[in-house]
Amino acid sequence: MRRLLFAIGLSIVAVLTASAQSARKVLDATTARMMQSGDVKAQFKATQFSGTTPQGESSGTLLLSGRRFQMKTNELSSWYDGTTEWTLMAGSNEVNVSTPTEEEQAAINPATLIGIYKKGYRMSVKESTLRGRATYVVYLQAKTKKTAFEYIIVDVDKATYNPLCFRAKKDGDWMRLSIQSFQNGLSLSASTFTFPAKDYPDVEVIDLR
C-alpha cells in the first residue's frame, strides 16, 4: 500500500510539473509575441468586479512598446514611458504624474500582467475555447501573499499566441481585461508614451512622485 501511494504521489507530481512547464512555455511564447514582434495596438474592454459582481466597465485603445504604454478611454488618458506615468481624467484640467507600482501597471498593461508569472506563481494550463477560438487557459496561483495578485487567468489564442483575456484577483475582487482586437508589428515613436504637454496648454501638471 505504501509503495502504491508513493507511486501515485510521484504520478501527481509528474503531471503537475508537466503542466507547469507547458504553462510557462505558453506564457513565454505570448510574452515574446507581445514584446519582440514590434509595437502593439489593442482594443480592449476592462471590467472591475466586487467579488463576482461587475462594478464598472470601460473600453478603449492600448498602445504598447515593451513595458511602455499609452491608454485612452472615455474616462481617462494615460501615458507611461517605462518609469513615469501621466494620467489625465476626462474633463479635468490637471494631469497627475506618478511612478506606478507593478500592481498598478498590471491593471492596465497586459505585458506587465503576463510578466508577473516569472515571480512566485504556481502555473497550470488547459485547452479551451473563447469567442469561437481554440485557446490555452493558463492559471497562476500565488505562492505567497507578497505577490501582486492572488490569482491570474490568461486566455491565449492557440494558433497565434495572441492574448485574448486577462483576469486577476486581489483581496477577493476581480479585474478582467478583454482584448477585442490585437495588431502587432507596428513602429511607434518614444513620444507616443509621454504626455504631450503642447496639446494641452491649459492643463496643470500635478507631480505626485
CYANA upper distance limits for C-alpha pairs under 8 A (distance plus 0.5 A):
  1 MET  CA      5 LEU  CA      6.70
  2 ARG  CA      6 PHE  CA      6.60
  3 ARG  CA      7 ALA  CA      6.59
  4 LEU  CA      8 ILE  CA      6.68
  5 LEU  CA      9 GLY  CA      6.56
  6 PHE  CA     10 LEU  CA      6.74
  7 ALA  CA     11 SER  CA      6.73
  8 ILE  CA     12 ILE  CA      6.76
  9 GLY  CA     13 VAL  CA      6.76
 10 LEU  CA     14 ALA  CA      6.60
 11 SER  CA     15 VAL  CA      6.72
 12 ILE  CA     16 LEU  CA      6.66
 13 VAL  CA     17 THR  CA      6.45
 14 ALA  CA     18 ALA  CA      6.57
 15 VAL  CA     19 SER  CA      6.59
 16 LEU  CA     20 ALA  CA      6.60
 16 LEU  CA    124 SER  CA      7.76
 17 THR  CA     21 GLN  CA      6.66
 18 ALA  CA     22 SER  CA      6.60
 19 SER  CA     23 ALA  CA      6.51
 19 SER  CA    123 MET  CA      7.77
 19 SER  CA    124 SER  CA      5.48
 19 SER  CA    125 VAL  CA      6.44
 20 ALA  CA     24 ARG  CA      6.63
 20 ALA  CA    122 ARG  CA      7.65
 20 ALA  CA    123 MET  CA      5.27
 20 ALA  CA    124 SER  CA      5.32
 20 ALA  CA    125 VAL  CA      7.67
 21 GLN  CA     25 LYS  CA      6.76
 22 SER  CA     26 VAL  CA      6.84
 22 SER  CA    124 SER  CA      7.96
 22 SER  CA    125 VAL  CA      7.32
 23 ALA  CA     27 LEU  CA      6.86
 23 ALA  CA    123 MET  CA      6.50
 23 ALA  CA    124 SER  CA      5.83
 23 ALA  CA    125 VAL  CA      5.51
 23 ALA  CA    138 VAL  CA      6.37
 23 ALA  CA    139 TYR  CA      8.42
 24 ARG  CA     28 ASP  CA      6.37
 24 ARG  CA    123 MET  CA      7.69
 25 LYS  CA     29 ALA  CA      6.58
 26 VAL  CA     30 THR  CA      6.66
 26 VAL  CA    136 TYR  CA      8.07
 26 VAL  CA    138 VAL  CA      8.36
 26 VAL  CA    156 VAL  CA      8.44
 26 VAL  CA    161 TYR  CA      8.01
 27 LEU  CA     31 THR  CA      6.39
 27 LEU  CA    114 ILE  CA      7.43
 27 LEU  CA    117 TYR  CA      8.46
 27 LEU  CA    138 VAL  CA      8.37
 28 ASP  CA     32 ALA  CA      6.62
 29 ALA  CA     33 ARG  CA      6.57
 29 ALA  CA    161 TYR  CA      7.11
 30 THR  CA     34 MET  CA      6.79
 30 THR  CA    156 VAL  CA      7.95
 30 THR  CA    161 TYR  CA      5.65
 30 THR  CA    162 ASN  CA      6.72
 30 THR  CA    163 PRO  CA      7.35
 31 THR  CA     35 MET  CA      6.39
 31 THR  CA    111 ALA  CA      7.36
 31 THR  CA    114 ILE  CA      7.17
 31 THR  CA    115 GLY  CA      7.67
 32 ALA  CA     36 GLN  CA      5.78
 32 ALA  CA     37 SER  CA      7.82
 33 ARG  CA     37 SER  CA      6.15
 33 ARG  CA    161 TYR  CA      7.38
 33 ARG  CA    162 ASN  CA      7.47
 34 MET  CA     38 GLY  CA      8.24
 34 MET  CA     39 ASP  CA      8.19
 34 MET  CA     40 VAL  CA      7.58
 34 MET  CA     66 GLY  CA      8.16
 34 MET  CA    111 ALA  CA      7.39
 34 MET  CA    162 ASN  CA      8.15
 34 MET  CA    184 ASN  CA      7.95
 35 MET  CA     39 ASP  CA      8.00
 35 MET  CA     65 SER  CA      7.60
 35 MET  CA     66 GLY  CA      5.67
 35 MET  CA    111 ALA  CA      7.98
 36 GLN  CA     66 GLY  CA      8.42
 37 SER  CA    184 ASN  CA      6.87
 37 SER  CA    185 GLY  CA      5.87
 38 GLY  CA     65 SER  CA      7.90
 38 GLY  CA    184 ASN  CA      6.43
 38 GLY  CA    185 GLY  CA      4.58
 38 GLY  CA    186 LEU  CA      5.78
 38 GLY  CA    187 SER  CA      6.74
 39 ASP  CA     63 LEU  CA      7.99
 39 ASP  CA     64 LEU  CA      6.21
 39 ASP  CA     65 SER  CA      5.27
 39 ASP  CA     66 GLY  CA      7.91
 39 ASP  CA    184 ASN  CA      6.09
 39 ASP  CA    185 GLY  CA      6.09
 39 ASP  CA    186 LEU  CA      5.08
 39 ASP  CA    187 SER  CA      6.03
 39 ASP  CA    188 LEU  CA      6.90
 40 VAL  CA     62 LEU  CA      8.49
 40 VAL  CA     63 LEU  CA      6.13
 40 VAL  CA     64 LEU  CA      5.43
 40 VAL  CA     65 SER  CA      7.02
 40 VAL  CA    182 PHE  CA      7.72
 40 VAL  CA    183 GLN  CA      6.12
 40 VAL  CA    184 ASN  CA      4.75
 40 VAL  CA    185 GLY  CA      7.13
 40 VAL  CA    186 LEU  CA      6.49
 41 LYS  CA     61 THR  CA      7.69
 41 LYS  CA     62 LEU  CA      6.27
 41 LYS  CA     63 LEU  CA      5.11
 41 LYS  CA     64 LEU  CA      6.93
 41 LYS  CA    182 PHE  CA      6.55
 41 LYS  CA    183 GLN  CA      5.68
 41 LYS  CA    184 ASN  CA      6.85
 41 LYS  CA    186 LEU  CA      8.23
 42 ALA  CA     61 THR  CA      6.31
 42 ALA  CA     62 LEU  CA      5.64
 42 ALA  CA     63 LEU  CA      6.99
 42 ALA  CA    179 ILE  CA      7.16
 42 ALA  CA    180 GLN  CA      7.70
 42 ALA  CA    181 SER  CA      5.90
 42 ALA  CA    182 PHE  CA      5.03
 42 ALA  CA    183 GLN  CA      6.73
 43 GLN  CA     59 SER  CA      8.04
 43 GLN  CA     60 GLY  CA      6.35
 43 GLN  CA     61 THR  CA      5.14
 43 GLN  CA     62 LEU  CA      6.78
 43 GLN  CA    179 ILE  CA      6.54
 43 GLN  CA    180 GLN  CA      5.77
 43 GLN  CA    181 SER  CA      5.61
 43 GLN  CA    182 PHE  CA      7.27
 44 PHE  CA     59 SER  CA      6.13
 44 PHE  CA     60 GLY  CA      6.10
 44 PHE  CA     61 THR  CA      6.74
 44 PHE  CA     62 LEU  CA      7.77
 44 PHE  CA    177 LEU  CA      7.23
 44 PHE  CA    178 SER  CA      6.01
 44 PHE  CA    179 ILE  CA      4.98
 44 PHE  CA    180 GLN  CA      5.68
 44 PHE  CA    181 SER  CA      7.64
 45 LYS  CA     57 GLU  CA      7.58
 45 LYS  CA     58 SER  CA      6.26
 45 LYS  CA     59 SER  CA      4.79
 45 LYS  CA     60 GLY  CA      7.12
 45 LYS  CA    177 LEU  CA      6.38
 45 LYS  CA    178 SER  CA      5.64
 45 LYS  CA    179 ILE  CA      7.09
 45 LYS  CA    180 GLN  CA      7.62
 46 ALA  CA     57 GLU  CA      6.08
 46 ALA  CA     58 SER  CA      5.85
 46 ALA  CA     59 SER  CA      6.68
 46 ALA  CA    175 MET  CA      7.90
 46 ALA  CA    176 ARG  CA      6.18
 46 ALA  CA    177 LEU  CA      5.02
 46 ALA  CA    178 SER  CA      6.77
 47 THR  CA     54 PRO  CA      7.23
 47 THR  CA     55 GLN  CA      7.91
 47 THR  CA     56 GLY  CA      6.24
 47 THR  CA     57 GLU  CA      4.88
 47 THR  CA     58 SER  CA      7.16
 47 THR  CA    175 MET  CA      6.39
 47 THR  CA    176 ARG  CA      5.67
 47 THR  CA    177 LEU  CA      7.06
 48 GLN  CA     54 PRO  CA      6.39
 48 GLN  CA     55 GLN  CA      6.04
 48 GLN  CA     56 GLY  CA      5.89
 48 GLN  CA     57 GLU  CA      6.96
 48 GLN  CA    173 ASP  CA      8.45
 48 GLN  CA    174 TRP  CA      6.77
 48 GLN  CA    175 MET  CA      5.22
 48 GLN  CA    176 ARG  CA      7.03
 49 PHE  CA     53 THR  CA      5.69
 49 PHE  CA     54 PRO  CA      4.81
 49 PHE  CA     55 GLN  CA      5.66
 49 PHE  CA     56 GLY  CA      7.75
 49 PHE  CA    173 ASP  CA      6.25
 49 PHE  CA    174 TRP  CA      5.58
 49 PHE  CA    175 MET  CA      6.56
 50 SER  CA     54 PRO  CA      6.90
 50 SER  CA     55 GLN  CA      6.80
 50 SER  CA    172 GLY  CA      8.17
 50 SER  CA    173 ASP  CA      5.53
 50 SER  CA    174 TRP  CA      7.30
 51 GLY  CA    172 GLY  CA      6.26
 51 GLY  CA    173 ASP  CA      5.08
 51 GLY  CA    174 TRP  CA      6.98
 52 THR  CA    173 ASP  CA      7.66
 52 THR  CA    174 TRP  CA      7.55
 58 SER  CA     73 THR  CA      7.28
 58 SER  CA     74 ASN  CA      7.96
 58 SER  CA     75 GLU  CA      8.17
 59 SER  CA     73 THR  CA      6.34
 59 SER  CA     74 ASN  CA      7.98
 60 GLY  CA     71 MET  CA      7.61
 60 GLY  CA     72 LYS  CA      5.97
 60 GLY  CA     73 THR  CA      4.77
 60 GLY  CA     74 ASN  CA      7.71
 61 THR  CA     71 MET  CA      6.24
 61 THR  CA     72 LYS  CA      5.92
 61 THR  CA     73 THR  CA      7.19
 62 LEU  CA     69 PHE  CA      7.38
 62 LEU  CA     70 GLN  CA      6.25
 62 LEU  CA     71 MET  CA      5.05
 62 LEU  CA     72 LYS  CA      7.20
 63 LEU  CA     69 PHE  CA      5.84
 63 LEU  CA     70 GLN  CA      5.55
 63 LEU  CA     71 MET  CA      6.94
 64 LEU  CA     68 ARG  CA      6.30
 64 LEU  CA     69 PHE  CA      5.00
 64 LEU  CA     70 GLN  CA      7.25
 64 LEU  CA    111 ALA  CA      8.50
 65 SER  CA     69 PHE  CA      6.75
 65 SER  CA    188 LEU  CA      7.88
 66 GLY  CA    111 ALA  CA      7.79
 67 ARG  CA     81 ASP  CA      8.33
 67 ARG  CA     82 GLY  CA      6.23
 67 ARG  CA    109 ASN  CA      8.45
 67 ARG  CA    111 ALA  CA      7.02
 67 ARG  CA    112 THR  CA      7.26
 68 ARG  CA     80 TYR  CA      5.90
 68 ARG  CA     81 ASP  CA      5.44
 68 ARG  CA     82 GLY  CA      5.38
 68 ARG  CA    193 PHE  CA      6.92
 69 PHE  CA     79 TRP  CA      6.59
 69 PHE  CA     80 TYR  CA      5.73
 69 PHE  CA     81 ASP  CA      7.33
 69 PHE  CA     82 GLY  CA      8.42
 69 PHE  CA    109 ASN  CA      7.64
 69 PHE  CA    193 PHE  CA      6.34
 70 GLN  CA     77 SER  CA      8.09
 70 GLN  CA     78 SER  CA      6.12
 70 GLN  CA     79 TRP  CA      4.98
 70 GLN  CA     80 TYR  CA      6.71
 70 GLN  CA    192 THR  CA      7.51
 70 GLN  CA    193 PHE  CA      6.01
 71 MET  CA     77 SER  CA      6.18
 71 MET  CA     78 SER  CA      5.58
 71 MET  CA     79 TRP  CA      7.04
 72 LYS  CA     76 LEU  CA      6.52
 72 LYS  CA     77 SER  CA      4.87
 72 LYS  CA     78 SER  CA      6.90
 73 THR  CA     77 SER  CA      6.78
 74 ASN  CA     90 ALA  CA      7.36
 75 GLU  CA     89 MET  CA      6.53
 75 GLU  CA     90 ALA  CA      5.71
 76 LEU  CA     87 THR  CA      7.52
 76 LEU  CA     88 LEU  CA      6.06
 76 LEU  CA     89 MET  CA      4.76
 76 LEU  CA     90 ALA  CA      5.62
 77 SER  CA     87 THR  CA      6.39
 77 SER  CA     88 LEU  CA      5.72
 77 SER  CA     89 MET  CA      6.97
 77 SER  CA     90 ALA  CA      7.98
 78 SER  CA     85 GLU  CA      7.39
 78 SER  CA     86 TRP  CA      6.03
 78 SER  CA     87 THR  CA      4.99
 78 SER  CA     88 LEU  CA      6.82
 78 SER  CA    195 PHE  CA      8.48
 79 TRP  CA     85 GLU  CA      5.99
 79 TRP  CA     86 TRP  CA      5.68
 79 TRP  CA     87 THR  CA      7.20
 79 TRP  CA    192 THR  CA      8.25
 79 TRP  CA    193 PHE  CA      5.44
 79 TRP  CA    194 THR  CA      5.88
 79 TRP  CA    195 PHE  CA      6.48
 80 TYR  CA     84 THR  CA      6.12
 80 TYR  CA     85 GLU  CA      4.79
 80 TYR  CA     86 TRP  CA      7.03
 80 TYR  CA    193 PHE  CA      5.82
 80 TYR  CA    194 THR  CA      6.77
 81 ASP  CA     85 GLU  CA      7.27
 81 ASP  CA    190 ALA  CA      8.18
 81 ASP  CA    193 PHE  CA      5.55
 81 ASP  CA    194 THR  CA      6.37
 83 THR  CA     99 THR  CA      6.70
 83 THR  CA    100 PRO  CA      8.35
 84 THR  CA     97 VAL  CA      7.43
 84 THR  CA     98 SER  CA      6.38
 84 THR  CA     99 THR  CA      5.50
 84 THR  CA    100 PRO  CA      7.81
 85 GLU  CA     97 VAL  CA      6.18
 85 GLU  CA     98 SER  CA      5.80
 85 GLU  CA     99 THR  CA      6.48
 85 GLU  CA    100 PRO  CA      7.26
 85 GLU  CA    194 THR  CA      8.35
 86 TRP  CA     95 VAL  CA      6.78
 86 TRP  CA     96 ASN  CA      6.05
 86 TRP  CA     97 VAL  CA      5.13
 86 TRP  CA     98 SER  CA      7.10
 86 TRP  CA    194 THR  CA      7.88
 86 TRP  CA    195 PHE  CA      6.64
 87 THR  CA     95 VAL  CA      5.94
 87 THR  CA     96 ASN  CA      5.68
 87 THR  CA     97 VAL  CA      7.13
 88 LEU  CA     92 SER  CA      7.34
 88 LEU  CA     94 GLU  CA      7.06
 88 LEU  CA     95 VAL  CA      5.09
 88 LEU  CA     96 ASN  CA      7.07
 89 MET  CA     94 GLU  CA      8.29
 89 MET  CA     95 VAL  CA      7.91
 92 SER  CA    203 VAL  CA      8.37
 93 ASN  CA    202 ASP  CA      7.23
 93 ASN  CA    203 VAL  CA      5.04
 93 ASN  CA    204 GLU  CA      6.63
 94 GLU  CA    203 VAL  CA      5.64
 94 GLU  CA    204 GLU  CA      5.16
 94 GLU  CA    205 VAL  CA      6.33
 94 GLU  CA    206 ILE  CA      7.11
 95 VAL  CA    203 VAL  CA      7.13
 95 VAL  CA    204 GLU  CA      6.72
 95 VAL  CA    205 VAL  CA      5.54
 95 VAL  CA    206 ILE  CA      6.46
 96 ASN  CA    205 VAL  CA      6.69
 96 ASN  CA    206 ILE  CA      5.33
 96 ASN  CA    207 ASP  CA      6.51
 96 ASN  CA    208 LEU  CA      7.12
 97 VAL  CA    205 VAL  CA      7.62
 97 VAL  CA    206 ILE  CA      6.52
 97 VAL  CA    207 ASP  CA      5.23
 97 VAL  CA    208 LEU  CA      6.09
 97 VAL  CA    209 ARG  CA      7.31
 98 SER  CA    207 ASP  CA      7.13
 98 SER  CA    208 LEU  CA      5.76
 98 SER  CA    209 ARG  CA      5.51
 99 THR  CA    209 ARG  CA      6.71
100 PRO  CA    104 GLU  CA      6.26
100 PRO  CA    105 GLN  CA      6.73
101 THR  CA    105 GLN  CA      6.76
102 GLU  CA    106 ALA  CA      6.60
102 GLU  CA    112 THR  CA      7.89
102 GLU  CA    148 ALA  CA      7.77
103 GLU  CA    107 ALA  CA      6.96
103 GLU  CA    148 ALA  CA      5.82
103 GLU  CA    149 PHE  CA      8.07
104 GLU  CA    108 ILE  CA      7.93
105 GLN  CA    109 ASN  CA      6.11
105 GLN  CA    112 THR  CA      7.03
105 GLN  CA    113 LEU  CA      8.33
106 ALA  CA    110 PRO  CA      6.88
106 ALA  CA    111 ALA  CA      8.24
106 ALA  CA    112 THR  CA      5.64
106 ALA  CA    113 LEU  CA      5.08
107 ALA  CA    113 LEU  CA      7.95
107 ALA  CA    175 MET  CA      7.91
108 ILE  CA    177 LEU  CA      8.19
109 ASN  CA    113 LEU  CA      6.92
110 PRO  CA    114 ILE  CA      6.54
110 PRO  CA    166 PHE  CA      8.04
111 ALA  CA    115 GLY  CA      6.75
112 THR  CA    116 ILE  CA      6.97
113 LEU  CA    117 TYR  CA      8.34
114 ILE  CA    154 VAL  CA      8.41
117 TYR  CA    121 TYR  CA      6.32
117 TYR  CA    123 MET  CA      8.42
117 TYR  CA    140 LEU  CA      7.41
119 LYS  CA    147 THR  CA      8.27
120 GLY  CA    142 ALA  CA      6.56
120 GLY  CA    143 LYS  CA      6.06
120 GLY  CA    144 THR  CA      7.61
120 GLY  CA    147 THR  CA      7.30
121 TYR  CA    140 LEU  CA      6.11
121 TYR  CA    141 GLN  CA      5.73
121 TYR  CA    142 ALA  CA      4.99
121 TYR  CA    143 LYS  CA      5.93
122 ARG  CA    139 TYR  CA      8.48
122 ARG  CA    140 LEU  CA      6.04
122 ARG  CA    141 GLN  CA      5.64
122 ARG  CA    142 ALA  CA      6.85
122 ARG  CA    143 LYS  CA      7.01
123 MET  CA    138 VAL  CA      7.46
123 MET  CA    139 TYR  CA      6.10
123 MET  CA    140 LEU  CA      5.26
123 MET  CA    141 GLN  CA      7.13
124 SER  CA    138 VAL  CA      6.29
124 SER  CA    139 TYR  CA      5.77
124 SER  CA    140 LEU  CA      7.36
125 VAL  CA    136 TYR  CA      7.10
125 VAL  CA    137 VAL  CA      6.01
125 VAL  CA    138 VAL  CA      4.87
125 VAL  CA    139 TYR  CA      6.55
126 LYS  CA    136 TYR  CA      6.32
126 LYS  CA    137 VAL  CA      5.86
126 LYS  CA    138 VAL  CA      7.20
127 GLU  CA    134 ALA  CA      7.86
127 GLU  CA    135 THR  CA      6.21
127 GLU  CA    136 TYR  CA      5.16
127 GLU  CA    137 VAL  CA      6.49
128 SER  CA    134 ALA  CA      6.49
128 SER  CA    135 THR  CA      5.65
128 SER  CA    136 TYR  CA      6.67
128 SER  CA    137 VAL  CA      7.16
129 THR  CA    133 ARG  CA      5.72
129 THR  CA    134 ALA  CA      4.97
129 THR  CA    135 THR  CA      5.61
129 THR  CA    136 TYR  CA      8.46
130 LEU  CA    134 ALA  CA      7.18
130 LEU  CA    135 THR  CA      7.09
130 LEU  CA    155 ASP  CA      8.38
133 ARG  CA    157 ASP  CA      7.20
133 ARG  CA    158 LYS  CA      8.24
134 ALA  CA    157 ASP  CA      6.78
134 ALA  CA    158 LYS  CA      6.06
134 ALA  CA    159 ALA  CA      7.94
135 THR  CA    155 ASP  CA      6.82
135 THR  CA    156 VAL  CA      5.83
135 THR  CA    157 ASP  CA      5.16
135 THR  CA    158 LYS  CA      5.08
135 THR  CA    159 ALA  CA      8.41
136 TYR  CA    155 ASP  CA      6.36
136 TYR  CA    156 VAL  CA      5.66
136 TYR  CA    157 ASP  CA      7.06
136 TYR  CA    158 LYS  CA      6.32
137 VAL  CA    153 ILE  CA      7.34
137 VAL  CA    154 VAL  CA      6.22
137 VAL  CA    155 ASP  CA      5.14
137 VAL  CA    156 VAL  CA      6.89
138 VAL  CA    153 ILE  CA      6.17
138 VAL  CA    154 VAL  CA      5.66
138 VAL  CA    155 ASP  CA      7.01
138 VAL  CA    156 VAL  CA      8.42
139 TYR  CA    151 TYR  CA      8.04
139 TYR  CA    152 ILE  CA      6.52
139 TYR  CA    153 ILE  CA      5.25
139 TYR  CA    154 VAL  CA      7.20
140 LEU  CA    151 TYR  CA      6.16
140 LEU  CA    152 ILE  CA      5.46
140 LEU  CA    153 ILE  CA      6.73
141 GLN  CA    150 GLU  CA      6.67
141 GLN  CA    151 TYR  CA      5.23
141 GLN  CA    152 ILE  CA      7.12
142 ALA  CA    147 THR  CA      6.86
142 ALA  CA    149 PHE  CA      7.47
142 ALA  CA    150 GLU  CA      5.65
142 ALA  CA    151 TYR  CA      6.63
143 LYS  CA    147 THR  CA      8.32
145 LYS  CA    150 GLU  CA      7.69
148 ALA  CA    170 LYS  CA      8.24
149 PHE  CA    168 ALA  CA      6.92
149 PHE  CA    169 LYS  CA      6.23
149 PHE  CA    170 LYS  CA      5.65
150 GLU  CA    168 ALA  CA      8.05
150 GLU  CA    169 LYS  CA      6.07
150 GLU  CA    170 LYS  CA      6.13
150 GLU  CA    171 ASP  CA      8.07
151 TYR  CA    168 ALA  CA      6.19
151 TYR  CA    169 LYS  CA      5.60
151 TYR  CA    170 LYS  CA      7.90
152 ILE  CA    166 PHE  CA      7.74
152 ILE  CA    167 ARG  CA      6.06
152 ILE  CA    168 ALA  CA      4.87
152 ILE  CA    169 LYS  CA      6.90
153 ILE  CA    166 PHE  CA      6.33
153 ILE  CA    167 ARG  CA      5.55
153 ILE  CA    168 ALA  CA      6.97
154 VAL  CA    163 PRO  CA      7.84
154 VAL  CA    164 LEU  CA      8.20
154 VAL  CA    165 CYS  CA      6.38
154 VAL  CA    166 PHE  CA      5.22
154 VAL  CA    167 ARG  CA      7.02
155 ASP  CA    163 PRO  CA      6.65
155 ASP  CA    164 LEU  CA      5.94
155 ASP  CA    165 CYS  CA      5.58
155 ASP  CA    166 PHE  CA      7.00
156 VAL  CA    161 TYR  CA      6.06
156 VAL  CA    162 ASN  CA      6.26
156 VAL  CA    163 PRO  CA      5.05
156 VAL  CA    164 LEU  CA      6.03
156 VAL  CA    165 CYS  CA      7.79
157 ASP  CA    161 TYR  CA      5.42
157 ASP  CA    162 ASN  CA      5.81
157 ASP  CA    163 PRO  CA      6.73
157 ASP  CA    164 LEU  CA      6.98
158 LYS  CA    162 ASN  CA      8.46
162 ASN  CA    182 PHE  CA      7.88
163 PRO  CA    179 ILE  CA      7.54
164 LEU  CA    178 SER  CA      6.64
164 LEU  CA    179 ILE  CA      5.46
164 LEU  CA    180 GLN  CA      7.78
165 CYS  CA    176 ARG  CA      7.70
165 CYS  CA    177 LEU  CA      6.17
165 CYS  CA    178 SER  CA      4.86
165 CYS  CA    179 ILE  CA      6.17
166 PHE  CA    176 ARG  CA      6.11
166 PHE  CA    177 LEU  CA      5.55
166 PHE  CA    178 SER  CA      6.88
167 ARG  CA    174 TRP  CA      7.24
167 ARG  CA    175 MET  CA      6.12
167 ARG  CA    176 ARG  CA      4.88
167 ARG  CA    177 LEU  CA      6.91
168 ALA  CA    174 TRP  CA      6.02
168 ALA  CA    175 MET  CA      5.77
168 ALA  CA    176 ARG  CA      7.05
169 LYS  CA    173 ASP  CA      5.97
169 LYS  CA    174 TRP  CA      4.87
169 LYS  CA    175 MET  CA      6.96
170 LYS  CA    174 TRP  CA      6.86
188 LEU  CA    192 THR  CA      7.15
189 SER  CA    193 PHE  CA      8.49
190 ALA  CA    194 THR  CA      7.93
191 SER  CA    195 PHE  CA      8.39
191 SER  CA    196 PRO  CA      8.22
196 PRO  CA    200 TYR  CA      7.54
197 ALA  CA    201 PRO  CA      6.81
197 ALA  CA    203 VAL  CA      8.42
